[in-house]
Amino acid sequence: MKRLLNFVLACGLAIAAWAAGNDTYTVVVSCDGLRWDYAECFDMPFFDRLAKEGVKAVMQPSFPTKTFPNHYTLATGLYPDHHGIVANSFIVKDDGKKYKIGNDVSHEGKNYGGDPIWLTAKRQGVKTATVYWVGSDVKIKEGHANYWEDYAKRPLLTPGERVDKVIDLLSLPQDKRPRLVMCYFEEPDHTSHSYGPITKKSRRMAEAMDSLLWTMWVRLKAMPKIGNKINFIILGDHGMTWTNELRVVNSNQYIKKEWNARIEGDSPALIYVDRPEIADSIVNALQGVDHIRAWKKGDVPEYLHYGTNANIGEVVVLPDVGWVFRNNTKVIAGNHGWDHTASDMQVGFRAIGPDFKVGYVRPGSFRNVCIYPLLAHLLGITPEPNDGNLQEVGDILKVAPRQF
């Protein structure tokens, strides 16, 4: 009887998922560094319009609040600690190689755990497309999305060309058309790094992105036959805050050369050592130092969901927001990576389309691990195990998902 009941419930879930997404398309756009309040600080009329005609929310990133870990979290629904991309740069413990954005190691599929949504959907017969999403140009498990762009092919598509690519993909014949398209833009992150988050130049870039995305939405809505069947989601990977040379904790003052420690990153800093007793020495040396917290990886606070993955350094140093832990004072104007609960690290979220509520401003924030099960629901597919919860974001949908 129990097996029969489980079977009936599973069928019900499958039917409900199929009904939710069998006739719609989903376009997900990531604007790197889309801080939650940019639309409040700057003149972004399209974002304002989406708040009135769709859903407005704040999304909480995962720790560390870096680009690669969070984009892959959005794709898999797993915390970085669980999918393995634990920072923008880290040491792969099984071979000692360094993973860094753009190097050969970052293109090794074995470093990418979990199941990105473009593969989950493709495996279940749903065509998918990616335009520069993190991990999408890496052969993970059985391969890539049905359509994908190669970062190694230069020059990269311009922002306008990426919009054209999305339209072209959705203009394919029905039997070849992807029902999920995920598109990535480097801005406003790039500009905010150079000039700081709340500046004239960051304002101009954020407003330019707003205009570009408005153009994309107008073109999507005008598409014959499917224009009214497109769910359009705009989000980001992390926020942004100010940094300067006065907010630096000099690692050389506390890390002895004879410890032979290898430090990757500065907010947070992952420290790799050869012997456990050295990790103890480093943590002891850093206790009580102003503007930082330091733990052995197994002692990282539970709320950070971090510290069990083999690729994390034996010591994790987390500076206060805006501070860095490094051996020099060379810093850029804006940065991210800190505690994922900090206000400046939160992310803007907008959604509009047939499956989303109209004029709904969501109270409170939701975790970005919930994007993967949300996309699975919209596509009508069964998600792989993940750290998210569809019920957590069910209130943004016109028809709340059933809870079993």
N, C-alpha and C positions, 0 to 999 in steps of 0.2 A: 504493500500500500504506500509506504514511504517513497519507494522508487517511482511509483506511478505519479504520486503527487509532485515530486521533483521534476518529472518529465513534463507534466502539465504546466507547471510554473515556468519551466524553461521555454516551452512552446509559446506561452503567453508573452514572455519577455521578447522573444524573437518576433512575434506578430506585431507587438506594440512598437518595437524598433522599426520594423519594416514599414508600418503605417506612418511613422513619424517622418521618414526620410526617403521614401521610394520615388518621389516625384520632384524633389527639390535639389538645388545645387548650393554649395557652400564655398564662399571665397573668404579666406583668412589672410589679412594683411598685418604684418608686423612692422611697426616703426621703431627701430632700435632706440632705446633711451626715452621712450614716451612717458615722461613723468606724469603722474596722475593729475597735477594741477596746471599743466601747460595750457589747457583749454580755458582755464579760469584766468590765467595771467595774461594770455595773448589773445589776439583777435582771430578766432578760429570758428567762423560761422558754420562750416559743415559739421564740426563736432557739436556745436550748439543745436543745429537742426536735428542731428541724430538723437540727441537727448530728448527732443520733443516728439520725434516720430518713431523712435526705437527705444533702445535700452542704454542707459548710462550707468556705469559702475566703476568701482576701484578694484583692481586686482592685486593681490599680494604675491610678489615673486617668491622664488625659493632661494635658500642660501646655498652658495654665495651668490650675491646679486650681480652676476657676470653674464655676458652675452651667450657664450657657448653652453654653459650649464642650463640656463633658463630656456633657451630656444629648444634644446633637446628635451627638456621637461615638458614644454608645451606640446611637443610632438608625441611623447610617450606616456605622459601622466605619472611619471616617476620622479621622485626627488633625485637630485644629482648624486647623492649618496648611494642610490639604488641603480641608476642607469650608467654610472661610471665616468661621465664627463664632469669631474668634480671641481674643475676650475678652467680658466682660459689657458693655463699652463700648469702641468703637473708631471710627475715621474710615474711611468707605467712600471709597477713593481715587478711584474713577471719577466721583464727583459731589461729594465734599467733605462729605457729610452725616454726622452723628453717629449711629451705631447705639447705642442704649441700651435696656435692658430696658423694654418697654412703650410705647416711642415709635413713631411712624409708620414709621420706617425699619426697625424690627425686624419689621415685618409685610410687608416687601417680599421677595417670593419670590426675586428675583435674588441676594440676599445669602446664600442657602442652597444650597451646593453638595452634591454627593453624592446619594445616593438613600436616603431614610429607609426603614426596613424596612416601614412600613405601606404605602408605595407599591410597593416591590419585590414584596411579597406580593399586593397588590390587582391589580397588573398581570398576575400569573400566576393569577388566579382565586381567590385566598384572601381572604376577607373579614377586615377588620381594624378595630380600634377604639382610640381614644386618649382618655384622660381627663386633659387638661391637660399632656401632655408637651411639652417645649420644641420649637417648630417645628411642632407638630401643628395649630395654628390658622392657620398661614400657607399660602397657596396656593403650594405648591412644585411646579414642573413642571405636571402635569395636575390637581393639586388636593390633596385631603386623604384621610384614611382613610375607609372606608365610614361610620363613626360617629365623631364628634369633638365636643369641647366648646370653646366659644368663650370665651377669657379676657375678652373685652369685655362679656360678658353678666354682669351683677351682680345679686344677690350670687353669688359663686362657690359651688360645691357644698361643703358641709362635709365633713370627713373621713368621717363616717358615711354621708353621702349619696353619696360617691364609692364606698364599698364597695357600697352599694345599686345604683349605676349598673353596676358590674362584674357583679353578680349578674343584673341585669335584661338586660344585653347577652347573657349566656350562657344566659338563659332564653328567648331568641327562638326561633322555629321553626328547624329545622335548616337550611333553605335561606336563612335570613337571619342566622344566628348567626355572629359573628366567631370565627375560630380563633386570633386574636391580639388580646389586650387589654393595653394599656400604660397604667398609672395612676400619677400623680405626687402626692406629698405634700410640703408645704413643710417639714415637721418631720422630724428634730429641729434642722435648720439654723437656723430662725428663733430658737428659744430659745437655742441655743448661741452665736449671734452676740451676743445681748443679755447673757448671763450667763457665758459661757465654756463650754468643752467638758466639763469634769469638775466639775460643781456639782450641788447638790440639785435645782435647777429643770430642768437638762438631764437629770438622772436621771429625774425624774418624767415628763418629756416622752418620753424614749426608752422608758420602761416603758409609757407609755400607747400609744405606737405599736406596741409588741410585743403588747399586749392587743388592739388594733384589728386587727392583721394575723392574729392567732390566730383572731379571730371571722370574718374574711374566709375563712380557710382552712377552718374548720369548715363554713361555709355553702357553699363551693365543693365540698367533699367530699360534702356531702349532696345535691347536685344530681342529680335523676333521670337515669339513663342515661349521663351524662358525668362524674359525680363522680370516677370512678377513671381518667379519661382526661385529667386536667388537670395540666400541668406548671406549677408555681408557683415563680417566681423573685423574690427580694427582693435589691435592691442599692441603691447610691447613686451620687452623682456625684463626691464628694471627701470628704476628712476635715475636721478642724477643729483649730486650735491657739490658744493664748493670745496676746493682744496687749495692749499698754498704751502710755501716752504717753511712757514712758522709752525705748521702742525705735522711735524715729523718726529717719530721716535726712532732714534738712530740705533739700528740693530748691532752695529759694531761695538757699542758701549756695553752690551750684555752677552753677546755670543762670542765665546772664545775661539780663536783660530784652531786650537788643538782639538776642538770638538769635531772639526771637519764636517760641519753642518751645511746642508744645501738648502737654500731658501728660494721658494717659488712664490712670486706675487708679493703684494704689500698690504692689501686690504680685501680679504685676509691674506696672511702669509702662511704658507705650508712649509714646515721645516722637516727635512729628511735627514735621518741620522743612521749610523751603522749599528749602534748598540743601545739597548733599552735604558741603560744607566745614564747615557748622555741625554736622552729625552727628559729624564728626571732632573738632571742638572740644569737644562735649559728652562724648564718650567719653574724650577725654584729660583733661578736668576731673574725671571720676569715677574714673579709675584710682587705685587705692590707698586709696579711701575705705572705711573700716571698715563691715562688715555689708552691703555690696552688691557685685554684679558688674554690669558694663555692657558691652554689645557693640553694634556696628552690626549691623543685622538679619541681614546675610549671614554674620556671624561667630558667631552663636549656636551653642553646642555641639550636636553632632549628636544626642546622647542626648535632648535636649529635643524633637526633631522639630518645630522651630519656626523661622521666619525667612524663608521663601520667599514667603508670601502677600502680595499687594499691600497688604492692609489693615493689616498690622503696621507700627507706627511705625518710623522710620529708626533709632531707638535703642531697645534693650530693656534695662531695668534690673530685675534680679532681686535683691531683698533676701534676707538670711538668713531662715530660718523664724522667724516671729513679729515680724519687723521690717518697716517700711513706708518707702517713699520718697515723701514728700509735702511740701506747703508749710505744714502746720500740725500740731498735735499731737492733733487730735481723732480718736480711734480708738475702736473698739468692743471689747468684752471678748474676743470670739472671731472668728477669720477664717480664710481659706483663699486659695489662689491660687499658693502657692509651688511649689518644685521637686516634681515629681510622684513622685520617688523617696523623699521624706522620709517618715518613719514616720507622723507625725501626719496626713499627707494620704491615707493608704491607706484603702480602702473595704471595708466588710463585705459579704459575699455568702453567700446561702443559696439552695438549690434543692431541690425535692422533686417527685416525680411519677413517672409510668411510665417515663420515659426517663433518669432520674438514678439513680446508685448510692445505696445505703442505707448510712448510717453512714460516709461517706467524708470525711475531713479532708484537703484537698488540701495537699501540701507546697509551700511557696513561693507566690508570687503570680502572677497572670496579667494581661495588659493588657486594658483595657476595650474596645479596638478589636475584641476577639475576641467580644464579645456579638452583634454583627450576624451574623457567619457562624454562630454557635451558634443564633440564632433561625431563620435560614434553614434550617438542618439540621432543627430541630425541626418546622418547618412543611412540610418537603419541597419547598422551592423553590430555585431557582438564585440565588445572591447576585450582586449587581453587584460590580465591582472595589472592593476595600477594603484597609485596612492590617492587618486582623486575620488570624488563622490558626486554623481550626477544630481542627487537630491540637494546638494549644497548650492547648485546654480539653477535648480528647477524653477525657482520663482521668476526667472527672466523669460521663461517660455510661455507662450499663450496657453498651451495645454501642458500642465505639469506632468512629468513622467510618473508612472505608477511605481509604488514602492512595495516590494515583496519581502 
